[in-house]
Amino acid sequence: MARGDSHVVDLLKISIEILYKELCGKLLDMCNADSSLHELEMRFLLPSDALFAEPIQITLDKRVHWYAGLTKQGQPCPICVTRVSKGPALVNDQSDAVKTGELERFIFIQQCIITRE
């Protein structure tokens, strides 16, 4: 692949990432307005063919939304779904989690990612 081609591919990747974040932002707004949509939110944000070693980070309004990974069967991890059923933890890091009272959920999601088989 020529050097110019690599640059085009990089630009396409960035464009796709921006569009994905926009879509997730609209979906989050829907889910925050109607708590019954959280299952839909998890399904859209966690594609069935993906396994994540780290939580997905989606930055919206200077907040980072953390989403847990999937089981090997491609389903949202049941522990994470249970722990964040009222909505995603809105924390950037552990210190933010302490300040916002989200520490328990933040740690639980992190542990779930690390210990998932």
N, C-alpha and C positions, 0 to 999 in steps of 0.2 A: 504494500500500500504506500502510495506517495505521501510525502510530508503534508501536502495540502489536504489530502483525503483525511488524514488523521485529525487535522484541525476541524474539518467539517463534522466528523463523527463526534468530536468533543462538544461542538456547539449543539448538535442534535441531542446529545445526552442531557445537556443543561436545559434545553428547551423542554424536553420531555419531563424532566424533574420539576420544572416550574409549573407546567400544566398539571402534573400529578398533585402537587401541593395545592393548587387552586381548587381542583376537584375535591380533595380531602377537606379543604376549608369550608366549601359549600356543604359537604356532607356533615361536617362537625356542627355547623350552624343548625342544620335540620335536627341533628341528634340532640343538641342542647335544648332545642325548643320542644322536643317530644321524646321523653325518656324511653318510650317503647321502641324507638328506632336504634337503640344501641347495638342490638344484634346485627342489624343491617350495617351499621357503622363498622363493626368488627369484620364482617364478611367482605366489605369493600376494601378496607384498609389492609387486610391480610390476605393476599391472593393465595389460592389453594396450592399452588405449586412452589411456594416459597418457604424456606426454613431460615429463620434469622438467628444469628449468634448474638446479636445485640437488639435492644428495642429499636423500633422504627422511630425516628424523630421527625416530627412535622412542626415547623415553626410558624406560628400564626400570632399576629399581634404581640410580638416579642415574647411569646410563651412557647415553650416546647412541649408538645403533647407526646407522651411516651406510650407506645403500644407494644404489648408483649408478643412473643413469637407464637409459632404454631406447633402442634404435635406432629409427629411423623406422618400421621394420616391426613395432614393438611387442614385440621380443624383448629380454631382458636383454642389455646390452652385453657382448659376448664378452670384452673386455679385463677388465672388472670381474669377471665371473664367474670368469675364470681367476685373477685376483689375490686374490679373496676366497673361493676354493673351500673353504678350510679353516674358513671362518666369517667373520662380519662384523668389521670393525675396530671395536673398542670404545673409541672416543676421543671426547672432547668438542670438542677443537680441536687445533691443531698443537702447542701446548706439551704437552698430554696425550699426543699421539702420540709425541713425543720421549721422554717419561718412560717410556712403556709399551713402547717398541720397535716401535710400529706406524707410525712415520713414513712408511716407504716405501709401505705400502699406502694410508695416508691421502692422501698426495700423489698417488699413482697414480689413486685414485678421483676426487679433485678434478680432476685434469687431464683425465681421461676425460670428466667431465661438461662441462667448459669447452670441450673441443675436439671434442666429438661433433658430427657434421654434422646 
